[in-house]
Amino acid sequence: MVDIRKAYDTVSWDFLKEVLHGFGFPSIFTEWIMECVSTASFRGDVSSVGIMMNALNELEGTSGLAISATKSKLFCAGVRDDLSFTRIPNGTLPVRYLGVPLDAQKLKVSCYTPLFDSINKYISAWKGFSLSYAGKLELIAKVIQGVVAYWMQEFSLPPTVIESIISICRKFLWGGKRALVSWDVICRPKDEGGLGLRNLKHWNNAFMTKTLWNIHTRKETLWIRWSMTFIYGMWTSGRGIREETSPPSCVVWRRLLTKSNVIFMEIDKHCSFCGATLEDINHLFFMCPFSKQVWDRVRDGVGIARNTASIKGAIKWHHRDSRGTRPRSKIGALAIMASVFHLWKTRNALYFDQMAADVDRTSTMILKNIFQVMYRLYPNGWNA
């Protein structure tokens, strides 16, 4: 038996279309299939469910093949409409798909029970054998961490889950005895005195970083295309100004990889824009001459007199304005979010792609985003 790795994410749509034509499927049917698999639109409504049910009923009338309602489940998220006409019982989320749970919200720790069950199943089977430390180490590296890696490619595992997995592996390795070496040392590379196991926290971060990179580079997969459509739609529709886009904390800001936060790298630490001083958060976003020019144009464009020169000032500004209900109270919060986003994007384009930073272009993109959101929120005018 041969399994194709990530077939759905890697298959060429042109190849699939040629295969359908090669098998003699009607052109209209081929176009329907290509529309379903190659577009990034997943929004459903009651009418689309009705169309699906009509198609299934027509299939039953034509072929005699009927769906088994008692063995089928209908999973919905954020849907309040009555779908009882489908005669399919509602399922409850999360649901297992390809071995991992799917849910409409962040997974609870209890949702990781199948992962622990899978790990414990392997360890229980191995307890009947007399294994050396080297043998146990090999099983942890090749089997247990292989199972965990499958989950880590999909989810950012909570710290409690990672600690529980490490605890299980530690007990298995040392047989319940006192550990002879700390787990951090075991997870170091062999040439650094460790035993070559992977640090699960770092490994999980690497997987999540890969996902972010795929989104950044707009990798040609259906999930990435959907993510880009959803994220951009959230931003331009104005949803989440208050509820879903929480004010950033100082901790989050400080995690941005400005040059002051990568002191371990042997690179020029001067500001990417002006080259005059150390590139830290306050300088890059507020004090740099380039950023100041951008801020001046943004404030003039939306009629804001207020100014800020630090992280704390920006967060205070964001907190105060995002709580307001009047249209004008949204402008300050939007100006902060859009300016930081586009300044960071411009900085990265300059540093990594050698794209010249332009005050006009950056400030225009910021104002465009602000006006897009405001006019979606207040189509009758936000000055009213």
N, C-alpha and C positions, 0 to 999 in steps of 0.2 A: 504494500500500500504506500502510495506517494502522496504527501501533503504539500500543497503549494503555500509558501510563506506569505501571509498577508495578501492573499489574492485580490481581495476587493479593493484594497488601497493601492495596489501596484498595477492592476490590469490596465492596458491601454484601451481607452474608449473607442478609438478608431478601429482597433483590432476586433473588439466586441461587435461593432457595427458591421464589419466585413463578414464576421462569422454568421451573424443573423441573416445577412443577404445571401451568404453562401448556402445556408440551409433552406433558402427559398421562402422565408417569412415575408408577408406582404409589407410594402414600404410603410404604410400607415402604422402597422403594428411595431415595426422596427423603430420608428420615430417615437412612439409611446414609450417603449422600453428605454431608449436612450435618454428621453426626457426624465424618466424616473431615476436612472442611475447616475446621470452626469450633472444634474443641476443641484444647487445648494439650498433649495427651498423645501422645508419639511413641515411647514405650517399646515395643520389640519383643522377642519371645522365640521359641523354637523352635516352639511351638505356633502362633503367629501366622503364621510362615513356612509351616507345614504347611497352615494354612487357606487362605493365598494360593495355594499350589500346587494344592490341591484345586479351588479356584475356577477356576484356569487350565485344569486338566484337564477340568473340566466344560464350560468354554467350548469347548475343542477338540472334545469329544464332541458338543456341540450344533451348533456352527457350522462345524467343520472347520478353524478358525483355530488353529494351534499356534505356541507360542513357538519361536524359533530359539535353542536353547541355545548354539550356537557363537558367535552374535553378541551374546549377553547376558552381563552381568557381575553378580556379587553382591558388593557392597561392605559390609564389616562393620568395626565398631570396638568393641574390648573384648569380642568374642564368642569363647568357647572351645568352644562346642557344635559337634557334627558336623552340617553342613548339606549333606552330599554327596547326600542324597536328592533335592535339588532338581535335580540334574544340570546345574546352572549353574556354570560355572567362577568361582572367586573373582577379583575384581579387586583391584588394589593402590591404596591411597591415597597421595598425593592424586589426585583425579579432576577433570577440567575440567567445570564446569557453568555455563552462561551466560557462558562466556569466562574464568571465574576458577577457581582450584583450591579444592577442598573437602578438608579433612583433619580428623582427629579430634584433632589437636594443633596447636600453634603452627607456622605455616609457616616452613620453612627459607628462607634467602636463595636457594637454588637453585630453589625453587618459583616465584620471580618471573621465571624465564627467559622465559616467554611474554610478559610485559609488555615486557621489553627487546627481544624479537624483534619485537614489534609496532611499537615506537618506531623501531628501526633499519630496519624495512621502509619506513616512511614517509620517513625521512631519505635512504635509498638512492635512492628514487624521485625525490626533489627535487634530488639532487646534479647531475642532468643539466640543470638549468635555471639560468639566470643570474639570481639573486635578489638584491635589495637587502637592506640590513639591516632595513628596514621590512617587507619581504615575509617574511623569515625570522622576524622577531619575531611577525608575525601568524600564521604557521603554528605556531609554538611555542605561542602563546596559545590558538589555536582548535582545533588538532588534537592536538598532543602532550599539552598539559595536560588536554585533554578525555579522552584515553585514560587518563591517569594518574588523573584524578578518578574514573573508573568503579571503579578498584581501591581508591582511598582511601576510598570510601564503605563498603567492605566490610572493609578491613583497616587496622590501624595499621602503616604501612610501616616497616621497620627503617631506622635512620639510614644504613647502608651502601647500601641500595637508593635512598634519596632522593638521596644524594650522587652515586651513579652516574648517575641520571637527569639531575641538574643538570650533570654533566660532559659527558654526551652533548649536551645542549641548548647548553651553552657552546661546545663545539667546532663545532657546526653554525652557531651565530650568528656566530662570529668567523672561521669558515673555517679553523680550526687556527692562526690567528695569535694573538699575545699579546692578551689581553682589554684593551680600552680602559677599561672600567668594571667594577667589582666586581659580582658577581651579586647581592649583597644590595641594592645601589643600583638595579639593574635591576628588582628585585622590589618597589620602593617604588611607591606611587601616583604618577600623573603630576603631581598638584599638589604633591607633595613632592620632585620632581626625579627620579623614577624613570621607568621605561618601562611600568609597569602590569602586568607579569607577576605571577602569584601566587606567594607564598612557599609552597613545597610542604609544608614542615614545619608552618607555621601553618594551612594549608588542611586538612591531614590531621587536625590537632588539632581543628579546627572540626567536621569530619565526625564524629569520634569523640565530641565533646561533644554533638552533635545526637543521636547514638545513645543516649548516657547520659540525655539529657533525655527522649527518647521512652520509655525504661525508667522514669524517675522519674515521668513523667506517665501511665504505663500506656497509651500510645497503642494504639488498638484495631487491632492487626495480629497476625497469627498468630505471627510471630517474637518479638514483644515478650511476648505471653502465654506462650509457651514459656519465654522467658528468665526471666520472673518466677516461673513454676512451678519451673524448675530451680534458680534461686538460692535461693528459699525452701525448697525441698526439701533442698538441700545444708545449709542452716543448721539446719533443724529436725531433720534425720536424724542430725546429729552427724558426718557424714562430713567429712573434711578438717580436723578439729581440729588435726592435726599436719602431715599431708602436704600438704594442699591449701590450708590457710590459714596461710601462713608468717608468722612474727612481723614486724610492721611495723618498718621502720627509721626512724631520725630523719629521714632525707631525705624519706620518704613522708609522715610526719606534718607536716613543715614545708610540704609542698605544699598542705595543706588551706587553702582560701581564707578563713582568719580575717581579721578586719579589719586586723591587723598585716601581712598579706601582700598587701594591696591598697592600699598607700600612695599609689599613683598616682590613686586614685579620691577624689573630694572628698565623703567621707561621714564621719559621726560614727564615730570609731574606738573608742569605748567599748564595753565588753562588752555583748552583746545581752541577757544575763540580768540583771546587776546594774547596769550603767551607771556603775560606779564607777571603772574603770581600763581601760587598753588591752587590747583583746581579742586575746591571743596564745594559742598552743597550751597552755602551762602554766596560764595563768589560766582559760581557757575550760573545760578538762577536769578540772582538779585544784584550783585555788585559789579559784574563784568560790564564794560562799556557796551558790548554787543547786546547783552540782555537788557541793559537799561534802555537802550534805544527801542528795543522791541516792546518793553513795558510801556514806555512813553506813548508809542503809537496805539497800543491796545487801549490804554486809559483814555486817550483822546477819542478813539473810535467808538467807545461805549459810554463816554461821559462820566468817568470815574476820576475823582480828585485824589483819592487815598493812595498811599504808596507804602511799600514795605521793603525791608532790606535784610530779612532773616527768615529762617524756617519758622520760628515761633510766631513771628508776626503774621506770616502767611496762613498758618494753621488757625490762629485766633480769628483772622479775617474770614476764613472759610467757615468756621464754626458759627460765627455770628450771622453771616449772610445766608447760609444754607438753611437756617431755622425760620427765616421769614417767609411769609405767604404772598406778599406783594411781588409783582413782576420785577420791579427794580431790585429787590433783595436777592434775586437769583444771579444778577450780573456779576457781582464780586466773586461768588463761588465758581461760576463758570470761567471767569477770567483766570483765576488761579489754576484750575484744572487744565484748561486748554493751553495756557502759556507754558506751564511746566512740561506738558506732554510734547509740545512742538519744539520747545527749546532743547529738550533731551533728544528728540528725534533728529533735530538739525545738528546737534553736537556729534551724535553717533555717525551721521552721514558724512560729516567733515572728517572725523577721526578715522573711520574704518574704510570709507569709500572715496575720500578726498573730494567730496562735493562741496564747493564753496558755500560758506554761510552767507545768506543774504537777508538783511533786515526787512526789506519790503516783502519778500516771499514768505518769510516766517510769520510776520505780523499779519499778513493777509490771510494766511491759513488759520491763524488763531481767531481772527474776527469772523471769518467764514463759519467756523465751527460754532462760535457763540451765537451768531445770528440764526444759524440753522436750528439750533436747539430752542432758542427763544421763540422763533416764529412757529415752531411746531407746538410749543406749549401754549402760546398766546397768539393764535392766528389773526386776532382782531387788533393786534398791536400791543407791544409790551410797555409802551410809555403811558398807556391809559391808566 
